Amino acid sequence: MKKYIYILLGLLICSCEDVVDVDLNNSEPKLVIDASINWFKNTPGNEQEIKLTLSAPYFDNQVPPASGADVRVIKGDNDIFVFTEENNSGIYRNNDFIPEIDATYNLEIIYNGETYLASETLKSVVDIDYVEQNDEGGFTGEETELKAFYTDPIDQENYYFFEFISDIPVIPSLEVYNDEFTNGNQIFGFYTEEELETGDLVTIRNYGVSERFYDFMFILLQQNAEEGGGPFETQPATVRGNCINETNPDNFPLGYFRLSEVAELIYTVE
């Protein structure tokens, strides 16, 4: 695949144009599994979706859907939840899902004659107690800081995945926390943004996650932090999730199968 990058250098009234020929290697597309089962507090949690796509060349503008797969999630021996694809979109839905805290679920995907498997436990999460705002935060002292406080249970080991969503920036802010040094205390998820204004809405979500997902996301966020990008930037090395290709292990998938109880709070910036 070849793409052309044009670098324009303006010097006074003169300019020149260099053509850089970038020849990138292409690899066979891999299955990308976005299987996040989210049970928002005070909802039945019966409507769930799983998104399957294929990896694409770096400069492609579109992500191809992985259409035509057989997708199901199994709890125990008898509860089987079949996810049905919607209009060849790669989005598979189920409207009869039954969430249960601490239950183990198995994901099974059959795609292009190969079987992909994963197993995970649905983890609980505490409520968000309140949000504290500071208008003189960040490195510049001019950013808006939000701290979403929650009280960690003292009698269990907990892992948390925080998501802060606002119109600025478009990509959510993601963080993971554990209670190794804060067990039983009131602690907070942290968010800062220079361009937030009074009246803006910030959706704050705290997901209960497993230790394995915490490790996966911690490595992913650390890699991209070192590169100065977000979690959707190109990774320095492939970070493998908990999904495996049972038929052909060398053709491993990307992505993760996660089940979480979710505490959500929508905050209005003061």
C-alpha positions, 0 to 999 in steps of 0.5 A, a space after each residue: 500500500 502506498 500513500 503520499 504525504 505532501 510536506 509544504 515548506 513556506 520560506 518568505 515568498 518561496 516554497 517547495 514541495 517534497 513527495 514522500 513515498 510511504 510503502 507500508 507492509 500489509 498483514 492479513 486482517 485480524 478479528 477485533 472483538 469489542 465484547 463489553 457487557 455493561 450492566 448499568 445500576 438500576 436497569 435490567 441489563 437485558 439489552 446488550 451488544 457485541 461489535 466485531 470488526 476486522 483490522 485494517 491498513 493504517 491509512 484506511 478511512 473505514 473499519 470493515 465489519 466482521 459480518 456473518 459470525 455466530 455469536 453467543 454468551 453462555 452462563 453456567 450449563 443452561 443459560 445461552 444468550 444468542 447475539 444476532 447481527 443487525 443488517 450486516 453491520 458487525 454489531 450483534 445484539 441480544 435483548 434477553 441477557 440476564 446479568 448476575 454479579 460474580 457469575 462466570 460467562 463464556 463467549 463463543 464466536 465462530 467466524 470464517 470457520 474458526 472458533 474464538 473463546 473467552 471467559 470472564 466474571 461479571 464484577 460489581 462496582 460501588 456508587 459514585 458518591 459526589 463530584 468535586 470541581 476545581 477551576 485552577 487545576 492542571 499544569 497551567 493552573 487554568 484547567 477544570 479538574 473533576 474528582 469523582 469520589 467513591 467509597 471502596 469496600 473494605 472486605 474485597 479486592 477491587 479494580 476500577 475502570 473510569 470513563 469521562 465523556 464530554 464534547 471536548 475532546 471527542 475521545 473519552 478520557 480513560 483511567 484504571 485504578 485498584 485498591 491495593 493502597 486505598 482499601 476501604 477508603 473514599 478515593 476518586 477518579 480524576 479528569 482534567 480539561 482546559 476547554 470545559 465551560 460552565 454548563 457543559 455536561 460530563 458523563 462519568 462512568 465507573 466500571 467494576 472490572 477483573 484484575 486481568 482486565 485491569 492489567 490489560 488496560 493498564 499496559 495499553 494506557 501506559 504504552 499510549 501515554 509514553 507515545 503521547 497519544 490516546 488509547 486509540 493510537 497505534 500501539 508500540 506492541 500488540 497487547 493481547 486480551 483474553 480472547 483466543 482462537 481455539 482453531 488456529 492459535 497463531 491467528 489470534 484476535 484483538 480486543 477483550 471480553 469484559 462484563 461490568 456493573 456500571 455506576 454512572 453520573 452526569 455532571 454539569 460543570 459549574 
